[in-house]
Amino acid sequence: MVVPGRGKSIGFFIALGIGLISVIILLYVGWFFFGWRTGILLFLGVLLTVMLISGIVLNTVFLVREIRRNEQQDAFINAVTHELKTPVASMRLYLETLQTRAVDEAKRKDFYRIMLEDSDRLLETIEQILRTGRIGHSGRKPTLSRLDLGGLVQECVARARTLYGLSPESLSFEPNSPITILADMDEIRAAVSNLIDNAVKYSGATVKVSVEIAATDEKNVAIRVRDEGPGISKTELKAIFKRFYRASGPSAPRVPGTGLGLYIVRSVAKRHGGRAWAESEGPGRGSTFVLQLPIAR
Ligand code: ADP
């Protein structure tokens, strides 16, 4: 989403860049007609002009990029504030009700369940922010050990089924022949869980998610998480992996989040010498997220 004021300032910088380049080209053309005899001066002039034009282009590109980054950080702060505030406000409301009114046993149990869910959501958001900091810190290397990928993915699937109350038909997983990877268990678990959580949360009311593991060649294995949710437009397939990026526009699903999940997935893949990408036929046609990792020798 482009904030209106910022949209104007991006327009201003682009117009400024284009204006300056036009003036330089005009000067250059004039200079060429009147001073063509002085060859060396002309050569130096051309060089200077090329340098100036490159400088202005670079300047404009950096300015626009910086403004975009600021926009995303603003959106992130808004999203995180919302994600932190909502569960706390909800817990407070239930606690106040319990304190001030006589509530029957069944209702009380229900309140406790909701408060536990709220505190899980809060912890999840805090954990994502902390994880982003840890992963983004280049000095911090993953702690590698030999892992059975199938067992780890099975664990993530079981966690999601319990968390969202899903049947094996809604969230399916076909275990494959055992594949061992050399990886940081905590990071891979977080990445796979983020992909499953997204597939469930963006599917809306009808969840139909499948998780598969398959070797892509003799060196790599891919975990594929497929859903039949809202899908992703071609133009956003790459952008969604950027830090703080959340899809916007009228067709984007209105689901709370921080824009950190896929950034974590991509960072974890890179830290393990792998790759992460998304595939989708477009809005309304589901999506598939792939996390590819090297197989341990
Ligand atoms: P968050 O979910 O907190 O917004 P993510 O980094 O996990 O952050 O996802 C970034 C964006 O990618 C989301 O805002 C959403 O628009 C899009 N996205 C992620 N997973 C899916 C999915 N399974 N189906 C459709 N869109 C998705």
Boltz pocket constraint, residues with backbone or C-beta under 6 A from the ligand:
constraints:
  - pocket:
      binder: B
      contacts: [[A, 194], [A, 195], [A, 198], [A, 199], [A, 200], [A, 202], [A, 227], [A, 229], [A, 230], [A, 231], [A, 232], [A, 240], [A, 241], [A, 242], [A, 245], [A, 246], [A, 247], [A, 248], [A, 252], [A, 253], [A, 255], [A, 256], [A, 257], [A, 258], [A, 259], [A, 260], [A, 261], [A, 262], [A, 263], [A, 287]]
      max_distance: 6.0
